[in-house]
Amino acid sequence: MSRKYNNTTLQGDIVLDGATFDKVTFKGATLIFKGGQPPTFTECAFHSDVRFSFDGHAGNTVAFIRSMRNNTRWIAMIKQMLGMS
């Protein structure tokens, strides 16, 4: 079951996995992604005080990518993987 948020402002800890956000303003929020189904954002606003947290499987993936960031042989691969090339 997907959680849906419409035309609202959200604050505090918000788990993103599987959620749909339409015209939502995030203010003073920590957006937590655990590696499940990616969220959907449509016409959302993010205040400068919003933070992201990657837990569980997503946290492990971020840690893996960070471990490779200083290895020049891997930089091109990381950029390609993230769609940055």
Residue frames as a rotation matrix with the C-alpha (Angstrom) as fourth column:
MET 1
0.581 0.814 0.000 0.00
0.814 -0.581 0.000 0.00
0.000 0.000 -1.000 0.00
SER 2
-0.400 -0.733 0.549 1.47
0.748 -0.608 -0.267 3.28
0.530 0.304 0.792 -1.10
ARG 3
0.002 0.331 -0.943 1.27
0.764 -0.609 -0.213 6.37
-0.645 -0.721 -0.254 1.07
LYS 4
-0.129 0.034 0.991 0.10
0.839 -0.529 0.127 9.48
0.529 0.848 0.040 -0.80
TYR 5
-0.181 -0.003 -0.983 0.61
0.684 -0.719 -0.124 13.07
-0.707 -0.695 0.132 0.27
ASN 6
-0.111 0.240 0.964 -1.05
0.894 -0.401 0.202 15.97
0.435 0.884 -0.170 -1.55
ASN 7
0.089 0.208 0.974 -0.91
0.126 -0.973 0.196 19.76
0.988 0.105 -0.113 -1.10
THR 8
0.952 0.184 -0.246 0.60
0.250 0.000 0.968 19.71
0.178 -0.983 -0.046 2.37
THR 9
0.231 -0.909 0.346 3.70
-0.725 -0.399 -0.562 20.66
0.649 -0.121 -0.751 4.34
LEU 10
0.838 -0.022 -0.545 5.65
0.270 0.885 0.380 17.86
0.474 -0.466 0.747 6.00
GLN 11
0.227 -0.765 0.602 8.17
-0.831 -0.475 -0.290 18.16
0.508 -0.434 -0.744 8.83
GLY 12
0.355 -0.171 0.919 10.14
-0.740 0.550 0.388 15.73
-0.572 -0.818 0.069 11.00
ASP 13
-0.700 -0.628 0.341 11.19
-0.360 0.722 0.592 12.22
-0.617 0.292 -0.731 9.98
ILE 14
0.431 0.823 -0.371 9.54
-0.749 0.097 -0.655 11.04
-0.503 0.560 0.658 6.77
VAL 15
-0.346 -0.475 0.809 10.12
0.079 0.845 0.529 7.57
-0.935 0.247 -0.255 5.31
LEU 16
-0.289 0.122 -0.949 10.17
-0.823 -0.539 0.181 7.90
-0.489 0.834 0.257 1.54
ASP 17
-0.960 -0.231 0.158 9.99
-0.125 0.858 0.498 4.26
-0.250 0.458 -0.853 0.42
GLY 18
-0.673 0.685 0.279 6.96
0.738 0.599 0.311 3.66
0.046 0.415 -0.909 -1.78
ALA 19
-0.048 0.682 -0.730 5.37
0.572 -0.580 -0.580 7.05
-0.819 -0.446 -0.362 -1.08
THR 20
-0.152 0.112 0.982 3.94
0.902 -0.391 0.184 9.54
0.404 0.914 -0.042 -3.56
PHE 21
-0.251 -0.017 -0.968 4.35
0.603 -0.785 -0.143 13.27
-0.757 -0.619 0.207 -2.92
ASP 22
-0.161 0.299 0.941 2.33
0.904 -0.338 0.262 15.73
0.396 0.892 -0.216 -5.01
LYS 23
0.122 0.129 0.984 2.72
0.050 -0.991 0.123 19.47
0.991 0.034 -0.127 -4.41
VAL 24
0.776 0.031 -0.631 4.27
0.609 0.226 0.760 18.85
0.166 -0.974 0.156 -0.99
THR 25
0.425 -0.674 0.604 6.51
-0.479 -0.734 -0.481 21.31
0.768 -0.085 -0.635 0.81
PHE 26
0.498 -0.393 -0.773 9.24
0.720 0.684 0.117 19.75
0.482 -0.615 0.623 2.95
LYS 27
0.288 -0.348 0.892 10.37
-0.394 -0.892 -0.221 22.01
0.873 -0.288 -0.394 5.79
GLY 28
-0.108 -0.408 0.906 12.59
-0.993 0.010 -0.114 21.01
0.038 -0.913 -0.406 8.71
ALA 29
0.842 0.523 0.129 12.37
-0.517 0.852 -0.081 17.41
-0.152 0.002 0.988 7.55
THR 30
-0.454 -0.865 0.216 14.67
-0.691 0.495 0.527 14.41
-0.563 0.090 -0.822 7.45
LEU 31
0.535 0.610 -0.585 13.81
-0.845 0.395 -0.361 12.35
0.011 0.687 0.726 4.39
ILE 32
-0.226 -0.579 0.784 14.67
-0.645 0.692 0.325 8.72
-0.730 -0.432 -0.529 5.04
PHE 33
0.472 0.292 -0.832 15.16
-0.828 0.471 -0.305 6.24
0.302 0.832 0.464 2.22
LYS 34
0.221 -0.307 0.926 15.68
-0.667 0.645 0.373 2.60
-0.712 -0.699 -0.062 3.22
GLY 35
-0.768 -0.614 -0.183 16.17
-0.525 0.439 0.729 1.07
-0.368 0.656 -0.659 -0.23
GLY 36
-0.263 0.757 0.598 12.61
0.425 0.647 -0.633 -0.06
-0.866 0.088 -0.492 -0.97
GLN 37
0.185 0.425 0.886 10.42
0.983 -0.093 -0.161 1.17
0.014 0.900 -0.435 -3.81
PRO 38
-0.830 -0.549 0.098 11.59
0.552 -0.834 0.003 4.65
0.080 0.057 0.995 -4.90
PRO 39
-0.141 0.785 -0.603 9.30
0.497 -0.471 -0.729 7.55
-0.856 -0.403 -0.324 -4.02
THR 40
-0.162 0.173 0.971 7.62
0.927 -0.311 0.210 9.79
0.338 0.935 -0.110 -6.57
PHE 41
-0.349 0.002 -0.937 7.88
0.495 -0.849 -0.186 13.60
-0.795 -0.529 0.295 -6.29
THR 42
-0.162 0.348 0.923 5.70
0.917 -0.292 0.271 15.92
0.364 0.891 -0.273 -8.39
GLU 43
0.116 0.173 0.978 5.94
0.144 -0.977 0.156 19.71
0.983 0.123 -0.138 -8.05
CYS 44
0.672 0.043 -0.739 7.47
0.724 0.168 0.669 19.52
0.153 -0.985 0.082 -4.55
ALA 45
0.512 -0.518 0.686 9.43
-0.329 -0.855 -0.400 22.22
0.794 -0.021 -0.608 -2.71
PHE 46
0.457 -0.480 -0.749 12.39
0.796 0.596 0.103 21.51
0.397 -0.643 0.655 -0.45
HIS 47
0.957 -0.160 0.242 13.48
-0.248 -0.884 0.396 24.13
0.150 -0.439 -0.886 2.11
SER 48
0.221 -0.972 -0.084 17.21
-0.529 -0.047 -0.847 24.49
0.820 0.231 -0.524 2.73
ASP 49
-0.244 -0.306 0.920 16.88
-0.967 0.148 -0.207 22.79
-0.073 -0.940 -0.332 6.13
VAL 50
0.835 0.550 0.004 15.80
-0.544 0.826 -0.149 19.45
-0.085 0.122 0.989 4.63
ARG 51
-0.296 -0.936 0.193 18.20
-0.894 0.342 0.289 16.55
-0.336 -0.087 -0.938 5.09
PHE 52
0.498 0.372 -0.783 18.42
-0.645 0.763 -0.048 13.10
0.580 0.528 0.620 3.55
SER 53
-0.142 -0.494 0.858 19.17
-0.846 0.510 0.153 9.92
-0.514 -0.704 -0.491 5.45
PHE 54
0.173 0.117 -0.978 19.92
-0.735 0.676 -0.049 6.58
0.656 0.728 0.202 3.82
ASP 55
-0.089 -0.092 0.992 19.24
-0.892 0.451 -0.038 3.58
-0.444 -0.888 -0.122 6.06
GLY 56
0.518 0.347 0.782 19.19
-0.161 0.937 -0.310 -0.18
-0.840 0.035 0.541 5.61
HIS 57
0.321 -0.354 0.878 19.97
0.820 0.568 -0.070 -1.36
-0.474 0.743 0.473 2.08
ALA 58
0.829 -0.007 0.559 20.13
0.347 -0.778 -0.524 2.22
0.439 0.628 -0.643 0.77
GLY 59
0.806 -0.557 0.200 22.65
-0.531 -0.531 0.660 3.10
-0.261 -0.639 -0.724 3.48
ASN 60
0.315 -0.690 0.651 24.80
0.255 0.723 0.643 0.13
-0.914 -0.037 0.404 2.47
THR 61
0.505 -0.077 0.860 24.72
0.863 0.033 -0.504 1.25
0.011 0.997 0.083 -1.17
VAL 62
0.916 -0.170 0.364 25.70
-0.133 -0.983 -0.124 4.82
0.379 0.065 -0.923 -0.28
ALA 63
0.613 -0.726 0.311 28.56
-0.413 0.041 0.910 3.50
-0.673 -0.686 -0.275 1.91
PHE 64
0.325 -0.467 0.823 29.77
0.680 0.720 0.140 1.34
-0.658 0.514 0.551 -0.99
ILE 65
0.672 -0.032 0.740 29.76
0.622 -0.518 -0.587 4.28
0.403 0.855 -0.328 -3.42
ARG 66
0.902 -0.350 0.254 31.54
-0.428 -0.809 0.403 6.48
0.064 -0.472 -0.879 -0.87
SER 67
0.527 -0.734 0.428 34.23
0.013 0.511 0.860 3.84
-0.850 -0.447 0.279 -0.41
MET 68
0.215 -0.412 0.885 35.03
0.922 0.385 -0.045 4.07
-0.323 0.825 0.463 -4.13
ARG 69
0.931 0.365 0.026 34.93
0.347 -0.859 -0.377 7.85
-0.116 0.360 -0.926 -4.54
ASN 70
0.585 -0.769 -0.257 38.68
-0.566 -0.614 0.550 8.40
-0.580 -0.176 -0.795 -4.03
ASN 71
-0.146 -0.585 0.798 39.75
0.323 0.734 0.597 5.64
-0.935 0.345 0.082 -6.38
THR 72
-0.295 -0.017 -0.955 40.41
-0.650 -0.729 0.214 7.33
-0.700 0.685 0.204 -9.74
ARG 73
-0.993 -0.072 -0.097 39.81
-0.120 0.687 0.716 4.07
0.015 0.723 -0.691 -11.62
TRP 74
-0.551 0.832 -0.064 36.24
0.816 0.521 -0.250 3.98
-0.175 -0.190 -0.966 -10.32
ILE 75
-0.589 0.324 -0.740 35.25
0.002 -0.915 -0.403 7.64
-0.808 -0.239 0.539 -10.75
ALA 76
-0.763 0.299 -0.573 34.05
-0.641 -0.237 0.730 7.26
0.082 0.924 0.373 -14.36
MET 77
-0.714 0.500 -0.489 32.09
0.338 0.859 0.386 4.15
0.613 0.110 -0.782 -13.47
ILE 78
-0.557 0.504 -0.660 30.42
0.700 -0.142 -0.700 5.87
-0.447 -0.852 -0.274 -10.50
LYS 79
-0.646 0.295 -0.704 29.46
-0.405 -0.914 -0.012 8.86
-0.647 0.278 0.710 -12.67
GLN 80
-0.764 0.364 -0.532 28.02
-0.429 0.329 0.841 6.55
0.481 0.871 -0.095 -15.32
MET 81
-0.690 0.486 -0.536 26.11
0.644 0.751 -0.146 4.55
0.332 -0.446 -0.831 -12.70
LEU 82
-0.377 0.518 -0.768 24.57
0.591 -0.504 -0.630 7.75
-0.713 -0.691 -0.116 -11.32
GLY 83
0.392 0.557 0.732 23.81
0.918 -0.187 -0.350 9.14
-0.057 0.809 -0.585 -14.77
MET 84
0.652 -0.216 -0.727 26.31
0.130 -0.913 0.387 11.96
-0.747 -0.346 -0.567 -14.40
SER 85
-0.417 -0.898 0.139 28.43
0.278 0.019 0.960 11.30
-0.865 0.439 0.242 -17.49
